[in-house]
Amino acid sequence: MNKLWWLAACAALQGAAAPVLAAQACSGQSPAHGVALLELYTSEGCDSCPPADKFVNSLRAAGVSADQAVLLSLHVDYWNSIGWKDPFSRAAFTERQRWLSDLAGSRTIYTPEIFIGGKELRGWARDVPASVKRINDRPAQASIAIALGQAGAAGLPVEVKAGAQQGGTLYVALVESGLAVDVTAGENRGHTLRHDFVVREWLPPTELARDGKAALSRVVPIPQGALAKNLGVSAFVQSARGEVLQAFSLPACGG
């Protein structure tokens, strides 16, 4: 990567965002090193998913910081016809899981399944720390800036700017932690399932322009009953080949 281009891109991102960031309640910029993107594909209708949910929920306490890994829990919808409809499930998450699997040459999707940096990790209980470290040890291939306003009745004001020399797509999600659901049917009937890092809103992807930059400004609806301390915004830039160029997350103001 051309180092001068990269420094100029980072400066441009920060400079362009400065007037907006000053008016926002909180903001942040992705670090110079790579941040791993961990995606858990899960479902409340799957009795083998709770251990994976607990594992991902525990990563922060285990020492995996937000500057090391962005954690996303995406609830798929293909278990919904087996007795229990997952309230957090989206067809879009199933489609994304299938896209990632197709890139890997696999025709099979399943839960729980974990991807790190766009690559499936089958031995996740053992291999997550090493996979995260490998990504952290590399320089970032994109830069991301997030600015958040104070949440109001209309929602959470979100502005994200990104830049990458090789182009790609910017993805942005509203994430909620501290969720608990009493499951009354299906394979997990009678259990209370607890979830963190659940994707509640998945904004339309934004292609980086020919100059390698993208910007998104949106007021994102807040889930009913959600507390600011449990909300955050996560963003990542991914190439058409599935390579995650950088990821970054920021807790909601007051969170």
C-alpha positions, -999 to +999 in steps of 0.1 A: +000+000+000+012+035-008+020+050+026+016+086+015-019+078+000-029+061+033-018+090+055-036+115+032-068+094+032-068+092+070-063+130+073-090+137+048-114+115+067-107+132+100-107+167+084-140+161+065-157+148+096-144+175+120-173+200+117-198+172+121-179+155+149-177+187+169-215+189+169-219+153+180-219+139+215-193+112+208-170+101+180-141+078+172-116+068+146-104+033+137-068+025+148-039+020+124-038-017+130-063-042+117-094-048+139-109-083+135-146-087+125-162-116+143-196-127+130-216-153+149-246-168+129-270-181+155-307-187+163-328-191+194-344-221+177-312-240+176-303-260+208-265-260+199-264-222+196-265-211+233-229-223+240-217-202+210-237-172+222-221-175+257-187-179+242-190-147+221-207-129+251-177-137+272-149-124+249-148-089+263-144-102+299-117-126+285-097-096+274-107-092+237-111-054+235-131-034+210-098-022+195-090-059+188-123-072+176-158-060+165-183-086+176-216-092+158-243-117+165-266-122+135-297-142+140-308-162+109-344-170+100-342-205+087-350-220+121-382-200+125-404-228+112-392-253+138-415-242+166-400-209+177-397-176+158-365-158+168-374-121+175-340-109+163-339-130+131-336-114+096-336-129+062-308-105+053-286-123+078-293-156+062-285-141+029-252-127+042-242-161+057-250-178+024-228-152+005-199-158+028-202-195+024-205-192-014-172-173-014-156-201+005-169-227-020-193-242+005-230-250-002-238-255+034-249-230+060-255-240+096-257-226+132-237-218+151-212-207+126-184-181+132-166-160+106-135-139+114-124-114+088-148-129+063-134-165+068-151-194+085-135-205+117-146-240+126-125-244+157-137-212+172-137-222+208-099-228+205-088-206+176-105-172+181-076-155+201-050-165+176-071-155+146-078-121+162-041-116+169-031-123+133-054-096+121-043-071+148-007-077+138-014-064+103-018-027+093-054-017+085-064-015+049-092+010+054-100+038+078-134+043+095-148+073+115-180+071+134-199+100+150-230+096+171-255+121+183-278+119+214-306+094+210-341+110+207-376+101+198-367+099+162-338+076+168-300+077+170-281+101+147-253+082+130-226+094+107-199+070+093-171+079+069-147+053+054-118+052+030-098+024+014-073+025-015-086-007-031-123+002-029-150-020-013-183-017+005-191+000+038-215-019+062-231-003+093-251-019+120-269-009+152-259-034+179-276-041+212-264-061+242-280-071+275-309-089+259-328-118+276-356-139+261-377-166+278-381-192+250-415-210+253-413-234+223-388-252+200-355-268+209-347-243+237-381-243+253-380-235+290-347-217+288-338-180+292-314-170+265-291-141+270-275-122+241-249-095+235-238-078+203-271-086+186-275-067+152-308-049+155-306-026+124-286-035+093-283-004+071-281-006+033-245-012+022-227+018+007-202+013-021-170+033-018-168+058-046-140+059-073-120+081-050-120+053-024-143+071+001-179+066+013-201+084+038-234+075+054-256+098+075-288+084+090-311+086+120-314+049+130-345+037+148-339+025+184-354-008+195-383-004+219-372-004+255-335-003+246-311+016+269-282+037+256-257+018+277-266-013+258-264+002+223-235+007+199-227+012+162-204-011+143-190-005+109-167-024+085-153-022+050-153-054+030-140-062-005-160-079-032-139-110-025-150-110+011-118-097+027-126-074+056-103-044+052-111-028+086-138-028+113-146-004+141-173+000+168-184+028+190-208+027+220-238+050+220-233+083+238-238+078+275-233+040+270 
